[in-house]
Amino acid sequence: MGRSQITCRRDASSRLKIIVLGYVVRGPIGGMAWHHLQYVLGLKSLGHDVLFLEDSGDYPSCYNPSTHEVGTNPDYGLRFAERAFARLDLTACWAYHDAHLQRWHGPAMERIANFCDEADVLLNVSGVNPLHGALQEIPIRVLIDTDPVFTQVRHLLDRDAHERAAQHNVFFSFGELIELGESMVPDDGFHWQATRQPVVLDAWPVDDGPLAGPFTTVMQWDSYPATEFDGRRFGMKSESFHFVSDLPARVAVPLEIALGGRSAPRCELERGGWRLVDPLAVTRDPWTYQKYLRNSRGEFSVAKHGYVAGRSGWFSERSACYLASGRPAVVQDTGFSRHLPCGEGLWAFTDAETAIESLNQVNVDYRSQCRVARDMATQYFDSAKVLASLLERATPVAEYSSPERLAK
């Protein structure tokens, strides 16, 4: 009997078999890895049976930080993934498909066929993995958009991208204002529900913030080319930075960026008083990244121009980790102040003057700001809450493959 012939109601708190598609082997960088790993760790903590799968695709996609090259060889990323999953007690939970050699890697590769046949839910985080074969038969196939505006414009301009998205049947976005109808994100025809980055709080230790430390961020100057749609431009962080470029001379706290991107004007930024550090040194693995956040007084960061121009309501997975570390975040408002309380622990700025005022206010009672930051992470980003809510909304009606499954 096919899956489409049986429908039942299932409480999302029940034990589910869940596949997470993500980007760890191809993007072996500390912050990016946490973005995906916390889905796996968080779902496992909720009691679900979770398998992380990653597919290289048929194009060069494997980044090697040691050589700064993007190619087809996954060896660096495989070693990175092995260490990261093992340290989080997820050793048996992952596998990677090298499409160039038609070969699977990873401890879970022998379990894949059976797991896919029995899986209840698929979460395609950031939509960076194709749905092949049995993945297309999983009853609930969730696309999680973490790059709002750019995702929707791509679906409108690229028919293949739209068709790949249409292989899913549930849609969530970090652009939380899309669902409320309050954003300026173009309508791509998919029903986007609001979600945000899950943070596994137990994995983020809290200590006293360094009073003499800098405000920091990890930032890519130009992640990819800007895009235009319907006469509107949606750019990168480089296009958001101009109005805060002279901030170091206007505030009494040091401002530091772990800055990536070949086009970044490093000499000009340093002349303006910005401290710049090597982003690969601080993101070598998930724990060097955590250490960098903990050694910071807090975060100060602009957002991608497109997130602001689209009033998406996007909130950074990185900023959520600063909050979880007990570090206040002063970040450019994309509309997130509509659904997240700002003014303690989290500060939203819209121009240079509000940025300066926010940085000054953090230092009035810094220890209190650190406590509020962690409290905000607990209230709004706790993986138990975020993922339980996502599953509850994704699985009100699920399809299963056999009557025996219904009795489990």
Contacts in CASP RR format, 6 or more apart in sequence:
PFRMAT RR
TARGET T0000
AUTHOR 0000-0000-0000
METHOD contacts of the structure
MODEL  1
MGRSQITCRRDASSRLKIIVLGYVVRGPIGGMAWHHLQYVLGLKSLGHDV
LFLEDSGDYPSCYNPSTHEVGTNPDYGLRFAERAFARLDLTACWAYHDAH
LQRWHGPAMERIANFCDEADVLLNVSGVNPLHGALQEIPIRVLIDTDPVF
TQVRHLLDRDAHERAAQHNVFFSFGELIELGESMVPDDGFHWQATRQPVV
LDAWPVDDGPLAGPFTTVMQWDSYPATEFDGRRFGMKSESFHFVSDLPAR
VAVPLEIALGGRSAPRCELERGGWRLVDPLAVTRDPWTYQKYLRNSRGEF
SVAKHGYVAGRSGWFSERSACYLASGRPAVVQDTGFSRHLPCGEGLWAFT
DAETAIESLNQVNVDYRSQCRVARDMATQYFDSAKVLASLLERATPVAEY
SSPERLAK
1 401 0 8 1.000
1 402 0 8 1.000
1 403 0 8 1.000
2 401 0 8 1.000
3 137 0 8 1.000
3 139 0 8 1.000
3 399 0 8 1.000
3 400 0 8 1.000
3 401 0 8 1.000
4 399 0 8 1.000
6 399 0 8 1.000
6 400 0 8 1.000
6 401 0 8 1.000
6 402 0 8 1.000
6 403 0 8 1.000
6 406 0 8 1.000
7 397 0 8 1.000
7 398 0 8 1.000
7 399 0 8 1.000
8 397 0 8 1.000
8 398 0 8 1.000
8 399 0 8 1.000
8 400 0 8 1.000
8 406 0 8 1.000
9 396 0 8 1.000
9 397 0 8 1.000
9 398 0 8 1.000
10 16 0 8 1.000
10 120 0 8 1.000
10 395 0 8 1.000
10 398 0 8 1.000
12 388 0 8 1.000
12 391 0 8 1.000
12 392 0 8 1.000
12 394 0 8 1.000
12 395 0 8 1.000
13 388 0 8 1.000
15 47 0 8 1.000
15 48 0 8 1.000
15 49 0 8 1.000
15 408 0 8 1.000
16 48 0 8 1.000
16 49 0 8 1.000
16 120 0 8 1.000
16 121 0 8 1.000
16 391 0 8 1.000
16 395 0 8 1.000
17 48 0 8 1.000
17 49 0 8 1.000
17 51 0 8 1.000
17 115 0 8 1.000
17 118 0 8 1.000
17 119 0 8 1.000
17 120 0 8 1.000
17 121 0 8 1.000
18 43 0 8 1.000
18 48 0 8 1.000
18 49 0 8 1.000
18 50 0 8 1.000
18 51 0 8 1.000
18 119 0 8 1.000
18 120 0 8 1.000
18 121 0 8 1.000
18 122 0 8 1.000
18 123 0 8 1.000
19 50 0 8 1.000
19 51 0 8 1.000
19 52 0 8 1.000
19 53 0 8 1.000
19 115 0 8 1.000
19 116 0 8 1.000
19 119 0 8 1.000
19 121 0 8 1.000
19 122 0 8 1.000
19 123 0 8 1.000
19 135 0 8 1.000
19 138 0 8 1.000
20 36 0 8 1.000
20 39 0 8 1.000
20 40 0 8 1.000
20 43 0 8 1.000
20 50 0 8 1.000
20 51 0 8 1.000
20 52 0 8 1.000
20 53 0 8 1.000
20 122 0 8 1.000
20 123 0 8 1.000
20 125 0 8 1.000
21 52 0 8 1.000
21 53 0 8 1.000
21 54 0 8 1.000
21 55 0 8 1.000
21 122 0 8 1.000
21 123 0 8 1.000
21 124 0 8 1.000
21 125 0 8 1.000
21 127 0 8 1.000
21 128 0 8 1.000
21 129 0 8 1.000
21 135 0 8 1.000
22 36 0 8 1.000
22 52 0 8 1.000
22 53 0 8 1.000
22 54 0 8 1.000
22 124 0 8 1.000
22 125 0 8 1.000
22 126 0 8 1.000
22 127 0 8 1.000
22 128 0 8 1.000
22 129 0 8 1.000
23 32 0 8 1.000
23 36 0 8 1.000
23 54 0 8 1.000
23 125 0 8 1.000
23 126 0 8 1.000
23 128 0 8 1.000
23 129 0 8 1.000
24 32 0 8 1.000
24 33 0 8 1.000
24 36 0 8 1.000
24 37 0 8 1.000
24 52 0 8 1.000
24 54 0 8 1.000
24 77 0 8 1.000
24 80 0 8 1.000
24 81 0 8 1.000
24 84 0 8 1.000
24 94 0 8 1.000
25 54 0 8 1.000
25 56 0 8 1.000
25 62 0 8 1.000
25 74 0 8 1.000
25 77 0 8 1.000
25 78 0 8 1.000
25 80 0 8 1.000
25 81 0 8 1.000
25 96 0 8 1.000
25 105 0 8 1.000
26 54 0 8 1.000
26 56 0 8 1.000
26 61 0 8 1.000
26 62 0 8 1.000
26 63 0 8 1.000
26 74 0 8 1.000
26 77 0 8 1.000
26 128 0 8 1.000
27 33 0 8 1.000
27 62 0 8 1.000
27 63 0 8 1.000
27 77 0 8 1.000
28 63 0 8 1.000
28 64 0 8 1.000
28 65 0 8 1.000
28 76 0 8 1.000
28 77 0 8 1.000
28 80 0 8 1.000
28 81 0 8 1.000
29 63 0 8 1.000
29 65 0 8 1.000
29 280 0 8 1.000
29 283 0 8 1.000
29 289 0 8 1.000
30 283 0 8 1.000
30 284 0 8 1.000
30 285 0 8 1.000
30 286 0 8 1.000
30 288 0 8 1.000
30 289 0 8 1.000
31 218 0 8 1.000
31 283 0 8 1.000
31 286 0 8 1.000
31 289 0 8 1.000
31 317 0 8 1.000
31 318 0 8 1.000
31 321 0 8 1.000
32 283 0 8 1.000
33 80 0 8 1.000
33 84 0 8 1.000
33 285 0 8 1.000
33 286 0 8 1.000
34 286 0 8 1.000
34 289 0 8 1.000
34 317 0 8 1.000
34 321 0 8 1.000
35 125 0 8 1.000
35 126 0 8 1.000
35 146 0 8 1.000
35 197 0 8 1.000
35 317 0 8 1.000
36 52 0 8 1.000
36 125 0 8 1.000
36 126 0 8 1.000
37 84 0 8 1.000
37 85 0 8 1.000
37 88 0 8 1.000
37 90 0 8 1.000
37 286 0 8 1.000
38 197 0 8 1.000
38 198 0 8 1.000
38 199 0 8 1.000
38 200 0 8 1.000
38 203 0 8 1.000
38 383 0 8 1.000
39 123 0 8 1.000
39 125 0 8 1.000
39 198 0 8 1.000
39 383 0 8 1.000
39 387 0 8 1.000
40 50 0 8 1.000
40 52 0 8 1.000
40 90 0 8 1.000
40 93 0 8 1.000
40 94 0 8 1.000
41 88 0 8 1.000
41 90 0 8 1.000
41 200 0 8 1.000
41 203 0 8 1.000
41 383 0 8 1.000
42 198 0 8 1.000
42 200 0 8 1.000
42 383 0 8 1.000
42 384 0 8 1.000
42 387 0 8 1.000
43 50 0 8 1.000
43 387 0 8 1.000
44 50 0 8 1.000
44 90 0 8 1.000
44 93 0 8 1.000
45 200 0 8 1.000
45 202 0 8 1.000
45 383 0 8 1.000
45 384 0 8 1.000
46 383 0 8 1.000
46 384 0 8 1.000
46 387 0 8 1.000
46 388 0 8 1.000
50 93 0 8 1.000
51 93 0 8 1.000
51 94 0 8 1.000
51 95 0 8 1.000
51 108 0 8 1.000
51 111 0 8 1.000
51 112 0 8 1.000
51 115 0 8 1.000
51 119 0 8 1.000
52 85 0 8 1.000
52 90 0 8 1.000
52 93 0 8 1.000
52 94 0 8 1.000
52 95 0 8 1.000
52 108 0 8 1.000
53 94 0 8 1.000
53 95 0 8 1.000
53 96 0 8 1.000
53 97 0 8 1.000
53 108 0 8 1.000
53 112 0 8 1.000
53 129 0 8 1.000
54 94 0 8 1.000
54 95 0 8 1.000
54 96 0 8 1.000
54 97 0 8 1.000
54 129 0 8 1.000
55 96 0 8 1.000
55 97 0 8 1.000
55 99 0 8 1.000
55 129 0 8 1.000
55 130 0 8 1.000
55 132 0 8 1.000
56 62 0 8 1.000
56 72 0 8 1.000
56 74 0 8 1.000
56 96 0 8 1.000
56 97 0 8 1.000
56 98 0 8 1.000
56 99 0 8 1.000
56 100 0 8 1.000
57 99 0 8 1.000
57 130 0 8 1.000
58 99 0 8 1.000
58 100 0 8 1.000
60 70 0 8 1.000
60 71 0 8 1.000
60 72 0 8 1.000
61 70 0 8 1.000
61 71 0 8 1.000
61 72 0 8 1.000
62 70 0 8 1.000
62 71 0 8 1.000
62 72 0 8 1.000
62 73 0 8 1.000
62 74 0 8 1.000
62 76 0 8 1.000
62 77 0 8 1.000
63 69 0 8 1.000
63 70 0 8 1.000
63 71 0 8 1.000
64 70 0 8 1.000
64 71 0 8 1.000
64 73 0 8 1.000
64 76 0 8 1.000
64 77 0 8 1.000
65 76 0 8 1.000
65 280 0 8 1.000
65 284 0 8 1.000
66 76 0 8 1.000
72 98 0 8 1.000
72 100 0 8 1.000
74 96 0 8 1.000
74 98 0 8 1.000
74 105 0 8 1.000
78 96 0 8 1.000
78 105 0 8 1.000
78 106 0 8 1.000
80 285 0 8 1.000
81 94 0 8 1.000
81 96 0 8 1.000
81 106 0 8 1.000
82 106 0 8 1.000
83 285 0 8 1.000
84 285 0 8 1.000
84 286 0 8 1.000
85 91 0 8 1.000
85 93 0 8 1.000
85 94 0 8 1.000
87 286 0 8 1.000
87 287 0 8 1.000
88 203 0 8 1.000
91 107 0 8 1.000
92 107 0 8 1.000
92 108 0 8 1.000
93 107 0 8 1.000
93 108 0 8 1.000
94 106 0 8 1.000
94 107 0 8 1.000
94 108 0 8 1.000
95 104 0 8 1.000
95 105 0 8 1.000
95 106 0 8 1.000
95 107 0 8 1.000
95 108 0 8 1.000
95 109 0 8 1.000
95 111 0 8 1.000
95 112 0 8 1.000
96 104 0 8 1.000
96 105 0 8 1.000
96 106 0 8 1.000
97 103 0 8 1.000
97 104 0 8 1.000
97 105 0 8 1.000
98 104 0 8 1.000
98 105 0 8 1.000
104 112 0 8 1.000
108 115 0 8 1.000
113 134 0 8 1.000
116 134 0 8 1.000
116 135 0 8 1.000
116 137 0 8 1.000
116 138 0 8 1.000
117 134 0 8 1.000
117 401 0 8 1.000
118 401 0 8 1.000
118 405 0 8 1.000
119 138 0 8 1.000
120 138 0 8 1.000
120 139 0 8 1.000
120 140 0 8 1.000
120 395 0 8 1.000
120 398 0 8 1.000
120 400 0 8 1.000
121 138 0 8 1.000
121 139 0 8 1.000
121 140 0 8 1.000
121 142 0 8 1.000
121 391 0 8 1.000
121 394 0 8 1.000
121 395 0 8 1.000
121 398 0 8 1.000
122 131 0 8 1.000
122 135 0 8 1.000
122 138 0 8 1.000
122 140 0 8 1.000
122 141 0 8 1.000
122 142 0 8 1.000
123 142 0 8 1.000
123 144 0 8 1.000
123 390 0 8 1.000
124 131 0 8 1.000
124 141 0 8 1.000
124 142 0 8 1.000
124 143 0 8 1.000
124 144 0 8 1.000
124 168 0 8 1.000
125 144 0 8 1.000
125 146 0 8 1.000
126 144 0 8 1.000
126 145 0 8 1.000
126 146 0 8 1.000
126 147 0 8 1.000
127 143 0 8 1.000
127 144 0 8 1.000
127 145 0 8 1.000
127 165 0 8 1.000
130 164 0 8 1.000
131 141 0 8 1.000
131 164 0 8 1.000
131 167 0 8 1.000
131 168 0 8 1.000
135 141 0 8 1.000
136 167 0 8 1.000
139 398 0 8 1.000
139 399 0 8 1.000
139 400 0 8 1.000
140 169 0 8 1.000
140 170 0 8 1.000
140 394 0 8 1.000
140 395 0 8 1.000
140 398 0 8 1.000
141 167 0 8 1.000
141 168 0 8 1.000
141 169 0 8 1.000
141 170 0 8 1.000
142 168 0 8 1.000
142 170 0 8 1.000
142 171 0 8 1.000
142 172 0 8 1.000
142 390 0 8 1.000
142 394 0 8 1.000
143 165 0 8 1.000
143 168 0 8 1.000
143 170 0 8 1.000
143 171 0 8 1.000
143 172 0 8 1.000
143 190 0 8 1.000
144 172 0 8 1.000
144 173 0 8 1.000
144 174 0 8 1.000
144 195 0 8 1.000
145 151 0 8 1.000
145 152 0 8 1.000
145 171 0 8 1.000
145 172 0 8 1.000
145 173 0 8 1.000
145 174 0 8 1.000
145 175 0 8 1.000
145 192 0 8 1.000
146 173 0 8 1.000
146 174 0 8 1.000
146 197 0 8 1.000
146 317 0 8 1.000
147 174 0 8 1.000
148 173 0 8 1.000
148 174 0 8 1.000
148 175 0 8 1.000
148 178 0 8 1.000
148 183 0 8 1.000
148 185 0 8 1.000
148 192 0 8 1.000
148 307 0 8 1.000
148 310 0 8 1.000
148 312 0 8 1.000
148 313 0 8 1.000
148 314 0 8 1.000
149 185 0 8 1.000
149 186 0 8 1.000
149 234 0 8 1.000
149 306 0 8 1.000
149 307 0 8 1.000
149 309 0 8 1.000
149 310 0 8 1.000
149 312 0 8 1.000
150 227 0 8 1.000
150 234 0 8 1.000
150 306 0 8 1.000
151 173 0 8 1.000
151 188 0 8 1.000
152 185 0 8 1.000
152 186 0 8 1.000
152 187 0 8 1.000
152 188 0 8 1.000
152 190 0 8 1.000
153 186 0 8 1.000
153 188 0 8 1.000
153 227 0 8 1.000
153 229 0 8 1.000
153 234 0 8 1.000
154 161 0 8 1.000
154 227 0 8 1.000
155 161 0 8 1.000
155 162 0 8 1.000
155 165 0 8 1.000
155 188 0 8 1.000
155 189 0 8 1.000
155 190 0 8 1.000
156 162 0 8 1.000
156 186 0 8 1.000
156 188 0 8 1.000
156 229 0 8 1.000
157 227 0 8 1.000
157 229 0 8 1.000
162 188 0 8 1.000
165 171 0 8 1.000
165 188 0 8 1.000
165 190 0 8 1.000
166 190 0 8 1.000
170 193 0 8 1.000
170 393 0 8 1.000
170 394 0 8 1.000
171 190 0 8 1.000
171 191 0 8 1.000
171 192 0 8 1.000
171 193 0 8 1.000
172 192 0 8 1.000
172 193 0 8 1.000
172 194 0 8 1.000
172 195 0 8 1.000
172 390 0 8 1.000
172 394 0 8 1.000
173 179 0 8 1.000
173 192 0 8 1.000
173 193 0 8 1.000
173 194 0 8 1.000
173 195 0 8 1.000
173 312 0 8 1.000
174 195 0 8 1.000
174 196 0 8 1.000
174 197 0 8 1.000
174 312 0 8 1.000
174 313 0 8 1.000
174 314 0 8 1.000
174 315 0 8 1.000
174 317 0 8 1.000
175 183 0 8 1.000
175 185 0 8 1.000
175 192 0 8 1.000
175 194 0 8 1.000
175 312 0 8 1.000
175 313 0 8 1.000
175 314 0 8 1.000
175 334 0 8 1.000
176 194 0 8 1.000
176 195 0 8 1.000
176 196 0 8 1.000
176 312 0 8 1.000
176 313 0 8 1.000
176 314 0 8 1.000
176 315 0 8 1.000
176 336 0 8 1.000
176 338 0 8 1.000
176 339 0 8 1.000
177 183 0 8 1.000
177 185 0 8 1.000
177 194 0 8 1.000
177 311 0 8 1.000
177 312 0 8 1.000
177 313 0 8 1.000
177 335 0 8 1.000
177 338 0 8 1.000
177 339 0 8 1.000
178 185 0 8 1.000
178 192 0 8 1.000
178 194 0 8 1.000
178 312 0 8 1.000
179 192 0 8 1.000
179 193 0 8 1.000
179 194 0 8 1.000
180 194 0 8 1.000
180 338 0 8 1.000
182 311 0 8 1.000
182 338 0 8 1.000
183 310 0 8 1.000
183 311 0 8 1.000
183 312 0 8 1.000
183 313 0 8 1.000
184 232 0 8 1.000
184 309 0 8 1.000
184 310 0 8 1.000
184 311 0 8 1.000
185 310 0 8 1.000
185 311 0 8 1.000
185 312 0 8 1.000
186 229 0 8 1.000
186 230 0 8 1.000
193 393 0 8 1.000
194 339 0 8 1.000
195 386 0 8 1.000
195 389 0 8 1.000
195 390 0 8 1.000
196 315 0 8 1.000
196 320 0 8 1.000
196 380 0 8 1.000
196 381 0 8 1.000
196 386 0 8 1.000
197 315 0 8 1.000
197 316 0 8 1.000
197 317 0 8 1.000
197 320 0 8 1.000
197 381 0 8 1.000
197 386 0 8 1.000
198 381 0 8 1.000
198 382 0 8 1.000
198 383 0 8 1.000
198 386 0 8 1.000
198 387 0 8 1.000
199 320 0 8 1.000
199 321 0 8 1.000
199 323 0 8 1.000
199 324 0 8 1.000
199 377 0 8 1.000
199 381 0 8 1.000
199 382 0 8 1.000
199 383 0 8 1.000
199 386 0 8 1.000
200 383 0 8 1.000
201 324 0 8 1.000
201 377 0 8 1.000
201 378 0 8 1.000
201 382 0 8 1.000
201 383 0 8 1.000
204 290 0 8 1.000
204 321 0 8 1.000
204 324 0 8 1.000
204 325 0 8 1.000
204 377 0 8 1.000
205 290 0 8 1.000
205 294 0 8 1.000
205 325 0 8 1.000
206 324 0 8 1.000
206 325 0 8 1.000
206 326 0 8 1.000
206 374 0 8 1.000
207 294 0 8 1.000
208 367 0 8 1.000
208 370 0 8 1.000
209 294 0 8 1.000
209 297 0 8 1.000
209 298 0 8 1.000
209 326 0 8 1.000
209 327 0 8 1.000
209 366 0 8 1.000
209 370 0 8 1.000
210 295 0 8 1.000
210 296 0 8 1.000
210 297 0 8 1.000
211 297 0 8 1.000
211 366 0 8 1.000
212 297 0 8 1.000
213 254 0 8 1.000
213 295 0 8 1.000
213 296 0 8 1.000
213 297 0 8 1.000
214 253 0 8 1.000
214 254 0 8 1.000
214 255 0 8 1.000
214 256 0 8 1.000
214 275 0 8 1.000
214 296 0 8 1.000
214 297 0 8 1.000
215 253 0 8 1.000
215 254 0 8 1.000
215 255 0 8 1.000
215 256 0 8 1.000
215 296 0 8 1.000
215 297 0 8 1.000
215 298 0 8 1.000
215 299 0 8 1.000
215 300 0 8 1.000
215 330 0 8 1.000
215 359 0 8 1.000
216 255 0 8 1.000
216 256 0 8 1.000
216 257 0 8 1.000
216 258 0 8 1.000
216 292 0 8 1.000
216 293 0 8 1.000
216 296 0 8 1.000
216 297 0 8 1.000
216 298 0 8 1.000
216 299 0 8 1.000
216 300 0 8 1.000
217 256 0 8 1.000
217 257 0 8 1.000
217 258 0 8 1.000
217 299 0 8 1.000
217 300 0 8 1.000
217 301 0 8 1.000
217 318 0 8 1.000
218 257 0 8 1.000
218 258 0 8 1.000
218 279 0 8 1.000
218 282 0 8 1.000
218 283 0 8 1.000
218 289 0 8 1.000
218 292 0 8 1.000
218 318 0 8 1.000
219 237 0 8 1.000
219 257 0 8 1.000
219 258 0 8 1.000
219 259 0 8 1.000
219 260 0 8 1.000
219 279 0 8 1.000
219 301 0 8 1.000
219 302 0 8 1.000
220 236 0 8 1.000
220 237 0 8 1.000
220 260 0 8 1.000
220 261 0 8 1.000
220 279 0 8 1.000
221 236 0 8 1.000
221 237 0 8 1.000
221 238 0 8 1.000
221 259 0 8 1.000
221 260 0 8 1.000
221 261 0 8 1.000
221 263 0 8 1.000
221 264 0 8 1.000
222 236 0 8 1.000
222 237 0 8 1.000
222 238 0 8 1.000
222 261 0 8 1.000
222 263 0 8 1.000
222 264 0 8 1.000
223 236 0 8 1.000
223 237 0 8 1.000
223 304 0 8 1.000
224 236 0 8 1.000
226 233 0 8 1.000
226 234 0 8 1.000
226 235 0 8 1.000
226 236 0 8 1.000
226 239 0 8 1.000
226 305 0 8 1.000
227 233 0 8 1.000
227 234 0 8 1.000
227 235 0 8 1.000
228 234 0 8 1.000
232 309 0 8 1.000
233 305 0 8 1.000
233 309 0 8 1.000
234 304 0 8 1.000
234 305 0 8 1.000
234 306 0 8 1.000
234 309 0 8 1.000
234 310 0 8 1.000
235 304 0 8 1.000
235 305 0 8 1.000
235 306 0 8 1.000
235 309 0 8 1.000
236 304 0 8 1.000
236 305 0 8 1.000
236 306 0 8 1.000
237 302 0 8 1.000
237 303 0 8 1.000
237 304 0 8 1.000
237 305 0 8 1.000
238 263 0 8 1.000
238 264 0 8 1.000
238 305 0 8 1.000
239 305 0 8 1.000
240 302 0 8 1.000
240 303 0 8 1.000
240 304 0 8 1.000
240 305 0 8 1.000
240 308 0 8 1.000
240 332 0 8 1.000
241 302 0 8 1.000
243 351 0 8 1.000
243 352 0 8 1.000
244 302 0 8 1.000
244 352 0 8 1.000
244 355 0 8 1.000
245 269 0 8 1.000
245 272 0 8 1.000
246 272 0 8 1.000
246 352 0 8 1.000
247 255 0 8 1.000
247 352 0 8 1.000
247 355 0 8 1.000
247 356 0 8 1.000
248 254 0 8 1.000
248 255 0 8 1.000
248 272 0 8 1.000
248 273 0 8 1.000
248 274 0 8 1.000
249 272 0 8 1.000
249 273 0 8 1.000
250 352 0 8 1.000
250 356 0 8 1.000
251 356 0 8 1.000
251 359 0 8 1.000
251 360 0 8 1.000
252 360 0 8 1.000
252 363 0 8 1.000
253 297 0 8 1.000
253 359 0 8 1.000
253 363 0 8 1.000
254 275 0 8 1.000
255 273 0 8 1.000
255 274 0 8 1.000
255 275 0 8 1.000
255 300 0 8 1.000
256 274 0 8 1.000
256 275 0 8 1.000
256 276 0 8 1.000
256 277 0 8 1.000
256 296 0 8 1.000
257 269 0 8 1.000
257 274 0 8 1.000
257 275 0 8 1.000
257 276 0 8 1.000
257 277 0 8 1.000
258 276 0 8 1.000
258 277 0 8 1.000
258 278 0 8 1.000
258 279 0 8 1.000
258 281 0 8 1.000
258 282 0 8 1.000
258 283 0 8 1.000
258 292 0 8 1.000
259 266 0 8 1.000
259 269 0 8 1.000
259 276 0 8 1.000
259 277 0 8 1.000
259 279 0 8 1.000
260 279 0 8 1.000
266 276 0 8 1.000
269 276 0 8 1.000
270 276 0 8 1.000
281 288 0 8 1.000
282 288 0 8 1.000
282 289 0 8 1.000
282 291 0 8 1.000
282 292 0 8 1.000
283 289 0 8 1.000
283 292 0 8 1.000
290 321 0 8 1.000
290 325 0 8 1.000
293 299 0 8 1.000
293 321 0 8 1.000
293 322 0 8 1.000
293 325 0 8 1.000
293 327 0 8 1.000
294 325 0 8 1.000
294 327 0 8 1.000
296 322 0 8 1.000
296 327 0 8 1.000
297 327 0 8 1.000
297 362 0 8 1.000
297 366 0 8 1.000
298 322 0 8 1.000
298 327 0 8 1.000
298 328 0 8 1.000
298 329 0 8 1.000
298 330 0 8 1.000
298 362 0 8 1.000
299 318 0 8 1.000
299 319 0 8 1.000
299 322 0 8 1.000
299 327 0 8 1.000
299 328 0 8 1.000
299 329 0 8 1.000
299 330 0 8 1.000
299 331 0 8 1.000
300 330 0 8 1.000
300 331 0 8 1.000
300 355 0 8 1.000
300 359 0 8 1.000
301 316 0 8 1.000
301 318 0 8 1.000
301 319 0 8 1.000
301 329 0 8 1.000
301 330 0 8 1.000
301 331 0 8 1.000
301 332 0 8 1.000
302 331 0 8 1.000
302 332 0 8 1.000
303 314 0 8 1.000
303 316 0 8 1.000
303 331 0 8 1.000
303 332 0 8 1.000
303 333 0 8 1.000
303 334 0 8 1.000
306 312 0 8 1.000
307 313 0 8 1.000
307 314 0 8 1.000
307 334 0 8 1.000
308 332 0 8 1.000
308 333 0 8 1.000
308 334 0 8 1.000
310 334 0 8 1.000
311 334 0 8 1.000
311 335 0 8 1.000
312 334 0 8 1.000
312 335 0 8 1.000
313 334 0 8 1.000
313 335 0 8 1.000
313 336 0 8 1.000
313 338 0 8 1.000
313 339 0 8 1.000
314 334 0 8 1.000
314 336 0 8 1.000
315 334 0 8 1.000
315 336 0 8 1.000
315 340 0 8 1.000
316 331 0 8 1.000
319 329 0 8 1.000
319 331 0 8 1.000
319 346 0 8 1.000
320 377 0 8 1.000
320 381 0 8 1.000
322 328 0 8 1.000
322 329 0 8 1.000
322 373 0 8 1.000
323 329 0 8 1.000
323 345 0 8 1.000
323 346 0 8 1.000
323 373 0 8 1.000
323 374 0 8 1.000
323 376 0 8 1.000
323 377 0 8 1.000
323 381 0 8 1.000
324 374 0 8 1.000
324 377 0 8 1.000
324 381 0 8 1.000
325 373 0 8 1.000
325 374 0 8 1.000
326 370 0 8 1.000
326 371 0 8 1.000
326 373 0 8 1.000
326 374 0 8 1.000
326 377 0 8 1.000
327 370 0 8 1.000
327 373 0 8 1.000
328 345 0 8 1.000
328 346 0 8 1.000
328 347 0 8 1.000
328 362 0 8 1.000
328 366 0 8 1.000
328 369 0 8 1.000
328 370 0 8 1.000
328 372 0 8 1.000
328 373 0 8 1.000
329 345 0 8 1.000
329 346 0 8 1.000
329 347 0 8 1.000
329 373 0 8 1.000
330 347 0 8 1.000
330 349 0 8 1.000
330 355 0 8 1.000
330 358 0 8 1.000
330 359 0 8 1.000
330 362 0 8 1.000
331 346 0 8 1.000
331 347 0 8 1.000
331 348 0 8 1.000
331 349 0 8 1.000
332 348 0 8 1.000
332 349 0 8 1.000
332 350 0 8 1.000
332 355 0 8 1.000
333 342 0 8 1.000
333 348 0 8 1.000
333 349 0 8 1.000
333 350 0 8 1.000
335 348 0 8 1.000
336 348 0 8 1.000
337 348 0 8 1.000
340 346 0 8 1.000
340 376 0 8 1.000
340 380 0 8 1.000
341 376 0 8 1.000
342 348 0 8 1.000
343 358 0 8 1.000
343 361 0 8 1.000
344 368 0 8 1.000
344 369 0 8 1.000
344 372 0 8 1.000
345 362 0 8 1.000
345 369 0 8 1.000
345 370 0 8 1.000
345 372 0 8 1.000
345 373 0 8 1.000
345 376 0 8 1.000
346 373 0 8 1.000
346 376 0 8 1.000
347 358 0 8 1.000
347 359 0 8 1.000
347 361 0 8 1.000
347 362 0 8 1.000
348 354 0 8 1.000
348 358 0 8 1.000
349 355 0 8 1.000
349 357 0 8 1.000
349 358 0 8 1.000
362 369 0 8 1.000
400 406 0 8 1.000
END
